[in-house]
Amino acid sequence: MNNDFKNLYPEKLWYYFSEILNIPRPSKKEDKIVKYLLDFGKKHNLETLQDEVGNVLIRKPATPGMENKKPVILQGHIDMVCEKNSDVNHDFDNDPIQAYVEDGWVKAKGTTLGADDGIGVAAQLAILASDDIEHGPIECLFTIDEETGLTGAFGLKPGFLKGEILLNLDSEDDGELFIGCAGGRDSIITFDYSKEKTPQNHISYRLSVTGLAGGHSGDDINKGKANANKVLNRMLRYSADNFSMKLSEFDGGNLRNAIAREAFAIVNVPNENKSSFEKYVTGFEKTVKAEYRITEPDLTIKLEEVDTPRTIIDGDTQYRLINSLYACPHGVIGMSAEIPGFVETSTNMASVKTLDNTIVVTTSQRSSVESKKDDICNMVESVFRLAKAKVEQTDGYPGWTPNPDSEVVEITKNSYIKLFNETPKVLAIHAGLECGLIGDVYPGMDMISYGPTIRGAHSPDERLEIKTVEKFWDLTLDVLKNIPEK
């Protein structure tokens, strides 16, 4: 067990969270954590199943006297977002997460922590392993690949689950109970380009935007954070128009569900423009730091001379790429008219990658209104159609429609008030949750989502607030105790 966790409550939950941190579990590479779960079920003599897509289900009988309660499903995903700072040496396929405690939070050293949703998985394991928790029949569902494709939730089949109530343990705000979520879809754009020889009498630079906070492209999209791809592209457009800049490479962002924290470009400018270009970059850094002085205090723009690359992107493609990236929307598109302060529709320019003869731009769109989701997807597609790029859109995933008459919401709300003497907020979330897909397969399932406070999810700034983990645990146990009979 991580030494920093030894004095934390509840001991069993932190023990299993420590175990999970030692198991590499990137999305689509969950084989090691799956084996751990299967071995866990066998070790504790619990019915353990795995479906054809890889989800694991572990069932535990009711404690004596509670056999007639409605069966409950505890659910969380076993994969994690793998993001690290560019100066950190970490292999997510093999290395454990280096976690530590600081100022009431659990953090990781230069990488994502994986509390999303490792802490929910740890809670499930602690409940399954316990012999002193009161509960009716329970089954714990551990889904795969939530972060990059919702493959596990998409692959669920009728009949695999027996429960009537589902507790999704994958939310990130203590004091907030979620009863609905946005649906989403990705738009993937491809530019074909030709390589041209880098002209003579040019000086080459590596232009970088780093130090941004990043974050979850749903939950953090309304927090005024900068997108590194958009910041970098502002400089590229101005430089192309004013300094005859030639672009060799654009590499920004990584994950479809994360706001880009870093972006880099290899650029070339004529020797006679060297001084004016460098002066512009210095001035632009001051401008953009002033714009984001509150939300991005560590934003850094750096210009380094590099060896001249052999080739540049052809001029026509450079023009279409830079201008379409500039025109493509990013951020909040619309707020809900029904729920004050709730983001209804948004889009995220997730990544721009220069490959061999192609440039791939990945964007993600979200909305709690299906027609609005279609609309923002069409808006993004139209921008890149005008730029003569190829646009493909994924099938996406559905939203989760709130049920105002939910029995489990009322139980959870009452438990929270009783335990903590405060009334939780009951609302929808702009991030995607697996509840929408599970509800499609199991119509009528009574569902709620909640969790401890996590900040900076999907970025190396991810951190887990310790005091809220205790509340999350106590709330879950009280809800299980108060589930009604069939």
N, C-alpha and C positions, 0 to 999 in steps of 0.2 A: 504494500500500500504506500502511496506517495506520503512521505513524512509530513508534508504541509497539511495533509487532510486528517491526521490522526486524532485531533481534538475537535473535529467538526461533527455536528449532529445533522441528520441521523447517521450513525456510524456505518450501518449496512449499506446505505445508499452511496456514501462516499467511498466505501470499499469497492463497490462495483463500478463506480465512475472511474476510479483509479485503474481498475482492471481494463476497462474499455480504452482508456488513454494509451495503454500499452499495445493495443491491437490495431494495426493499420487497417483502414476501412474507407478508402476512396470510393466514390460512386462507381458502380459497375465492377468493382474489385472487392466485393464483400466476403470472399470465400473464407478468410481467416476469422472474421467475427461470426459468420454463419456456423463454422465448425465449433467455435466456442459456445454458441447457444445450444447446438445439438448436444454437445458434451454436457453442458449445464443441465439440460432437461433429463438426460440419462442419469447423471449423478444424483439428482434429487427425486428420481423415480416418478417423474411427471410425464403425462402423455405429451409427446412431442412430434409434430408433423412438419413437413416441408412441402410446399406446393410446387407446381411445375416451373414457375418463374423464379423461385428461390426464397420466397417469404417463409418465415419460421413462425409456427404457432405452438405455444406451450399452455396446456390446460392444468388448472389446479382445482381440486374439489373444494366445496364450501367447508368452512370451519363448523364444528358440531353445533346444531341448533339453527343454522342459517341456510340450510339446504333448499328452502322454498323461496329464497330471494331470486329476483330476476337475474339471469346470468349477465355478467359485465365483461366487456372487452377493454383491455388497456392497450393502447396502440402508440407506437413511435417508429421512426425509421432508423436503420442501423448505419447508413452511409453518412459521410460528412463532406462539407466543402473543403477543398484542399488549396488554400491560398497562403502564400508566404511573402515576406518582403524580399526584394531582389538581392539583398546582400546576405540573406540567410541560407545556410547550407542545410537542407532538410529533404530527405527522400520519403515522401508520403506513402510509398509502397512498402517500405520496410522499417522506417524509424518510428519509435513511440513519440507521442506528443509530450513536450517538456512543459509541464504545468507548474505554477507556483501561486502562492497566496500573497496578495498585496492590498492593503487598505480596504479589507472587507470583500475583495473580489478574487475569483480564480481567473488567472490569465495564462497565456502560453508565450513562449519565448520566440517571437517573430513569426508565428504561424497562427492559423485558425486554431481554436481550442477544441472544437467539435462538441461543445455543450449542446449545440443544435445538431442532432437531438440525442446526444450521448447521455444527457442528464435524465431525459425521459426513459431511455432504455435502462439506465441504472436503477431508476425507481421501480420499473417492472421487475427486474431481477431481484431487487431487495424484497419485494412483496412475495415473489415466488419462493424465495429461499427462507422466508420467515416462518416461525411456528407460533407467533404471538399476536397476529393481526387478525381481526374479525372481518370476515367477508363471505359473501355468497359464492356461487360458482363463478370462477373467473377464467378467462383465457387471455394470454398476452400475445399480441400480434406484432411481429418485428418485420417491417417491410424494407425492401431493398430499393436502392436507386431513386430515392425521393428527389434528390437535389438536381439531377440532370435529365430526368425523363419521366419520373413517377411510374417507372416500370412495374414496381411491385404492386402499387395500388391499381394500375391499369390491368394487371394480370390476375387479380382476385376473381375467383369463380364462386357462383352461388353454392351454398352448402358447406364451404370450408369453415365458416364461422357459425357458431351457435348462439352467441350472445344477442341480447335485445337492446343493450345500452352500450355506447362506445365513449370512452374517455380518451381523447387524443391529447397526448402529453407533449405537444410540439409547439407551444406558443411561448412568447418571450417577454411578457409583461405581467408582473405580479399585480393583482388587484383588477385584472381585466379578464372577463370570461367571454370567449368567442363563440358565436353561434352562426357564423356565416363567413364566407371568404370569396375573394375574387377568382375568376377563371383567367387562364392565360394561354398565350400562343407565342411561338418564336417565328421571326422572319429572318431568313438567312440569305444574304446577298453576295453574289459572286461577280467580280470584275475580271475578265480576261485581259491580259496586257502583253505587250511586246517589250522585250529588252532592247534598249538602245545604248550605244557606247557613251560613257560619260564624256562630256566635252572637255577639251583641254582648257587650261587657264582658269580652272575652277578650284575652289577650296572646299573641303568636305568637313561636315560636322555631325556629331551625334547630339540631337536635341531631345531632352528628356523632361518629362513632367512627373514628379514623384512627391511623396509625403502626404498624399490625399488620404482622407479617412475611409473612403469606400463605404461598404455596407450592403445590406440586403436591398435588392432592387425593388422589392415591394414595400417592406416595412419602413425603409429609410428614404424612400423616393421623395418624400415631402419635407425633408429636413434641411434643404438648402445646400446639400453637398455638391461639390464640383465633380464633373466627370472628366477624367484625364484625357479621354479621346477627344472630347469637344474642346477642351482647353488647347491641346496640341494642334488640333485642326485649325483653330483660329489663327495661330501663328503661321501655319503652312499656307493658308489662303492669302494672308497679307504678304507673306514673303514671296509667293509665286507672282503676285500682281506687282510688287514693288521692287523686288531684288532679283527677278528672273531665276528664282530658286527651282532646282530640279530635284525631284524626289526619287530616292533609291529604295527606301523601305519604310513601312509604317507598322509598328508592333505595339498595340495598346490593349489593355484589359485582358481578361482570361475567361471568366465564367458568365454564362447567360443570365444568371440570377444574382450577379454582384455588380455594383456600381464600380466602374473602372477606377483603380487607384493610381496606376502608373501607365505611362505611354511614352514610346520612344520612336524617333524617326532618324534616318540617315538622309541628310540633305546636302546639296551642293550649290554654291553660289559663285558667280564670277569674281575673280580676284579683285576687280575694281569696286565691288559692293561689300567687301569684307567688313570694313569699318562701320558702314551704315547698318548692315545686317546685325552685327554684334551689339551695336547701340540700341537697335530696335528690341532685340530679345531682352536686354537688361531693363529697358523701359517697360516692356510688356509684363515682365515678372512683377514689377512694382504695381502696375495697374490691376492685374488679376489677384494679387495678394490683398490689395485694398478691397476689391469686390467681395472676396471670400474671407475677410479678416476674422469673422466670427466662427464660421463653420469649418474653415480650413487653415488653421494657424501655422501648420507645418508645410504648406504648399511650397514646392521648390522647382524652379525651372533652371536647367543647366545646359550649357553649350560647351562641347568639347571637340577640338579638332581631331579628326581621325584620318587614317589612310584613305585615299580616294578609291571608292568602289569601282569595279570595272564597268558596271552598267547602271542605267537609270530606268525608271518606268517611262514608257512612251508618253509624249506630251498630251495627246488626246485623252488617254486614260487618267493621267494625273489631274487634268482639268475636271473631268466628269466625277472622279472620286472625291476630290477635295470639296467641290461645290455641292455635291449631294450629301456628303457628311455634314457640311455646314447647314444645309436646308433641313436635314432630317430632324424631327422633334426628339427631344429627350426630356424626361421629367413628368410632372403632373400635367395631365391634359384636362381633367375635369374633376370637380369635387361633388360629392353626393348632395342632392337637394333634400334627402330624407334624413340622413344621419349627419349632424353637425360635426365638422372637422374630419370627416371620413373621405379618403381619396377614392373616387369612383373609377377613374381611368388614368393610366400612365403608360409610358414607354421608356425603355432603357437601351441606350447604345452600349452594348456590353463589350464587344471586342472588335478590333480591326487587325487582321493578320495578313502579312505579305508572304505568299508561298511562291513556289516556282511557276511563274507565268499566270498566277491568279492571286487576287486579293479577296479575302472572305470577311464580310462584315456580319456580325451576329447581333441581333436586337431582340428584345422580348417585350411583349405587350400584355397588359393586364386590365381587366375591368370586371366589376361586379354586375354589369349589365351586358348581356351577351351581344346585343346589337351595337353597343358602344365599343366592345372588344373588336368586332368585325370592322367598325369604322376606323379605329386607330390603326389596325393592321393594314387596311386599304390605304390609309394616309401614308404610312411608311413605304408600302409597296409602290405607290404612285411616284414618290420622290425618286426612287431608284429606277423605276421604269423610264422616267424622263432622262435619267443618266445612262440609259441603254445597258443596264446591268441585269443579270439573271436573278430573279427573286423566287424563293421557295418558302412556303409557310408550313409549319408543323400542324398536326391535327389539334394540338393543344389539350387543355383539360377544362372540365366544367367548374363553375363556381358552386358554392354550397349555399342554398337558400335558407335563411333563418326560419326556425319554427317557433313562433311566439308562444305555443302551448307546450313546449318541451318540459317533460317531467324532470329530467336530469339537470336541466338548467336551474329550475327552482330549487332542487335539492342542493346543488353546488352553491348557489347564491346564499341560501339559508345557512349552510355550513360555514361559509366564509364570514358571514355576519356574526355568527355565534362564536367562532374561534378568535376573530381578530377585532371584533367590535367596530367594524367599518363595512360600508356597503360597496361591493365591487361594481365596476362598470360592466354592463352586458352589451356587447357590440360585435360588429363584423370586422374582419381584418383584410387589408389590401393584399397581403401575401397569400400565396396559394397554400392550401392545406389538402391533405389526402381525403378529408371528409367528403368532399364533393364526389370523388370517384367511388369511394366506399358506399355512399348513399345511392349512387346509380345502380350498383350491384345488389345492395340490400335496402330496397325502398322501405321506408318506415322505421329505419334504425334511428333511435334517439341518441343524438350526439352533442358533445361539447368539447371545446379545446381550451386548455389553460396550461400555465407553466410558470417557472420562476423567471426573474428578470435577467435577460441576456442583452448585452449591448454590443454593437459592432459585429453582429453575425455576418458571416461570409467574408470577413476580412481578418487580417492579423491582429486587429484591435479587439477581436471578440473577447468578451469577459462575462463572467457569471457571478451574480451578486449572492453571496453566501447566505445572508439572513433570509432571503426570499426562498432559498432551497428548503429551509426548515419549514416555512409556511406552506410551500408546495407539497411537501411530504405530509404534513399534518392535515391539510385539506383533502388530499387523496384518500387517506385512511378514514377520515370522517365521512366522506361521500360513500365509500364502500360500506361502511357500517350502516348507513341510512338508506341504502337502496331498498325499495319496497318489495313486497312479496309478489309473486306471479298473480 
